[in-house]
Amino acid sequence: MEIIAQHGTVFLFLAIVFGLYMTWGIGANDVANAMGTSVGSGAITVKQAILVAAVMEFAGAYLAGGGVASTISKGIVDGKLFEPVPELLVMGMLAALLAAGIWLMVASFRGWPVSTTHTIVGAVVGIGVAAMGMDAVKWDKLGEIVASWFVSPVLGGILGLLLMMSIQKLILNAEDPIAQAKKWGPAYAFLVGWIVALVTLTKGLKHVGLHLTTTEGNILAVICGVLLAIIGKMMMNRVKIDTTKDKDFRFASVEKLFVPMMIFTGAAMAFAHGSNDVANGIGPMAAVINLINSGGVIAAKSPVAPWMLFLGGVGIVVGLATYGYKVMQTIGTKITELTPTRGYAATLAAASVVVLASGLGLPVSTTHIAVGAVMGVGIARGLGAIDMKVIGGIVVSWFITVPIGAVLAAIFYYIMRGIFL
């Protein structure tokens, strides 16, 4: 208690700085994964991806980022063990943020697509064990989170495969694929608006004062889907069909018609990513700030104030704009060849799983889900369409991230303990 009162201002400053640093890393590394399908499919340029993601990542973080933040900050480490010594929890959460931020920075400089969720969860486990021993970690809760890491890419892959197969059946394999694309395009646009709006309206807006019943949420979600379908149809009608290009590639015009759909899904993916991954930086920061404000009293929950989500949104956008381009193309070009139709299926599948998990409060890995979805789309064309060497490298990076996050966090925790105690 005395340590927190004595160094409260310093701890508060460090929490905000390290929280921003962590969210910068999220923007620099993970957002590139989220937007990689949009860029890799050729639907939008890197600059356009940054602009779309800047708006939608911020919106997702601010409007729908509260649920997951509370899971990260309070769900993994048993706060009761820290009640006699809350200053250790403060230093631990600061160490977790710094460790995760550094690993993300290193990975971003090297162009490695790693999971920020893995990084911060590993870091929180590391400080829990370093400060209080093995009993400090809620292993059953951690087990649920780890299970979601394995289940979510499978769900993303299955959904991506089903969406791609539906596009093949309804559009690409038809006698007149251009007419079919114009016919079914608005329905695919509806799916984007409906799925993202449904979970956001019913699960994620309570902390901004908007409390909707299930019926109200369903109605508004359908309205959002219909509006996006109308906009999609209008945008598709403005696309100029070039029949000469269709002679070289039968589906050139169809792919061109799907560019508006790809823009919608890219925006949806950025929103989904912001809603889930802002928690990685804001959760531990919220725990520290609430501990300082309460004088060291560890509450059952660490409320996440809107200004914290705002701050997290700013950090993500800055990270994306400054270093996002380094890893933007990994998922978009190296796993399998993407076109707008394939990119649409992969991105909508990934966005749907991320937004659903965010609504349920599960801190899933966007990277895992996006990779799974892209693989699902590739499998629709046969296993030969996937570069398994790239997949192998990505999976290795997933496995080393958790222990690296844990070891770094433990080291920084002992350093801070030496300084402040």
Secondary structure, DSSP 8 states (H G I E B T S, - for coil): -HHHHHHHHHHHHHHHHHHHHHHHHIIIIIHHHHHHHHHHTTSS-HHHHHHHHHHHHHHHHHHH-HHHHHHHHHSSB-GGGGTT-HHHHHHHHHHHHHHHHHHHHHHHHHT----HHHHHHHHHHHHHHHHH-GGGB-HHHHHHHHHHHHHHHHHHHHHHHHHHHHHIIIIITSSSHHHHHHHHHHHHHHHHHHHHHHHHHHHS-GGGT----HHHHHHHHHHHHHHHHHHHHHHHHTS---HHHHHHSTTHHHHHHTHHHHHHHHHHHHHHHHHHHHHHHHHHHHHHHHHHHTTS---SS----HHHHHHHHHHHHHHHHHHGGGSTHIIIIISS---HHHHHHHHHHHHHHHHHHHHHT----HHHHHHHHHHHHHHTT-GGGS-HHHHHHHHHHHHHHHHHHHHHHHHHHHHHHHHH-
